[in-house]
C-alpha cells in the first residue's frame, strides 16, 4: 500500500491555496517550516502568521519558523494515555499561578510537593492524597 500526504497552505483572507506539496510521509511533523517558508515566499512578505493542527507540532519546526519570521499558532499534541486508561488528562486540570496549585476536575486544590529533573527537564509534582483518595468523581 502506498500512501500520500498533501500539505496545503491557504491564504485565510481570500481562501486561496498559496502553495501545496504531496509527500509520502505518513504524518505532518517536519512539514510546518517548509510549507510556511514556501507560503511566505509566494506571498512576498517578511512576516507570516501560520495556524496548524496539533499533528504539525514539533519543537525544531516551530523554532525554524520563528527564525524565518513565521509566528506559529498550534495546539500541543495530547501525548498522555490517561484518558485511554480511564484517568483524567492534564487538560482537565487548571493551574492557578498565584497560589502555585492545580485545581482538579472535582474542584480540589492540589499543592506543589516537590521538584525533580528528568531527562534535562524540570518537573514539578502536585497532588493531594486526601482529596484524591476521597474523590467523588474518581470513577469517571
C-alpha positions in Angstrom: 0.0 0.0 0.0 1.3 3.4 -0.9 0.0 6.4 0.9 0.4 10.1 0.3 0.1 13.2 2.5 -0.9 16.5 1.0 0.3 19.7 2.6 -1.5 22.9 1.7 -1.0 26.5 2.8 -4.1 28.7 2.4 -4.4 32.4 2.5 -7.1 32.9 5.2 -8.2 36.3 3.8 -9.0 35.1 0.3 -9.3 31.4 1.0 -7.0 30.5 -1.9 -4.3 27.9 -1.9 -0.9 29.6 -1.8 1.3 26.5 -2.1 1.0 22.8 -1.8 3.1 19.7 -1.7 2.4 15.9 -1.9 4.7 13.8 0.2 4.9 10.1 1.1 5.4 10.7 4.8 2.6 9.4 7.0 2.5 12.3 9.4 2.6 16.1 9.3 5.6 16.6 11.6 8.6 18.0 9.8 6.4 19.9 7.3 5.5 23.1 9.1 8.7 25.1 8.5 9.0 24.2 4.8 5.4 24.9 4.0 5.4 28.2 6.0 8.6 29.4 4.2 7.1 28.5 0.8 3.9 30.4 1.6 6.0 33.4 2.8 7.9 33.4 -0.4 4.8 33.1 -2.6 3.1 35.9 -0.7 6.3 38.0 -0.8 6.0 39.0 2.9 8.6 39.5 5.6 6.4 38.2 8.4 3.7 35.5 8.3 1.3 34.1 10.8 0.7 30.3 10.4 -2.0 28.3 12.0 -1.7 24.5 12.0 -3.3 21.5 13.7 -1.5 19.5 16.5 -0.2 17.0 14.0 2.4 19.6 13.0 3.7 20.1 16.5 7.5 19.7 16.5 9.8 21.9 18.6 12.5 22.1 15.9 9.9 23.1 13.3 8.5 25.8 15.5 12.0 27.2 16.1 12.8 27.1 12.4 9.5 29.0 11.7 10.3 31.6 14.3 13.8 32.1 12.9 12.2 32.5 9.4 9.8 35.2 10.6 6.8 33.0 10.9 4.6 33.2 14.0 3.0 29.8 14.6 -0.2 29.0 16.4 -0.9 25.4 17.1 -2.0 23.2 20.0 0.4 20.8 21.7 -0.3 17.2 21.0 -2.1 15.1 23.5 0.5 12.6 24.4 -0.9 11.4 27.7 -2.6 8.0 27.7 -4.6 8.9 30.8 -8.0 9.1 29.1 -7.5 5.6 27.5 -6.6 4.3 30.9 -9.7 5.8 32.5 -8.0 8.7 34.3 -8.3 12.4 33.9 -5.8 14.0 31.5 -3.7 17.1 32.1 -6.1 19.2 30.1 -8.7 18.5 32.8 -6.7 20.4 35.5 -6.3 24.1 35.8 -3.1 25.7 37.1 -3.6 28.7 39.4 -0.2 30.5 39.3 -1.0 33.0 42.1 -1.4 30.1 44.5 1.0 27.6 42.7 -1.6 24.9 42.9 -3.7 22.9 40.4 -7.4 22.7 40.6 -8.6 19.2 39.7 -11.9 18.4 37.9 -13.7 18.0 41.2 -12.6 21.5 42.4 -10.0 20.3 44.9 -6.7 22.2 45.1 -3.5 20.2 44.6 -0.4 21.8 46.2 3.2 21.6 45.0 5.1 18.8 46.8 8.5 18.6 45.1 10.5 19.4 42.0 12.9 17.0 40.2 14.8 16.8 37.0 14.3 14.0 34.4 16.0 13.9 31.0 17.1 17.5 31.5 13.5 18.8 32.1 12.4 20.3 35.4 9.2 18.6 36.6 7.1 19.9 39.4 4.8 17.5 41.2 1.4 18.4 42.6 -1.2 16.3 44.4 -3.4 16.0 47.4 -3.5 12.5 48.9 -6.6 13.2 51.0 -8.5 14.9 48.1 -7.6 12.1 45.6 -8.4 9.2 48.0 -11.9 10.6 48.8 -12.6 11.9 45.3 -16.3 11.6 44.5 -15.7 11.7 40.7 -12.7 9.5 40.6 -14.6 6.7 38.9 -15.4 9.0 35.9 
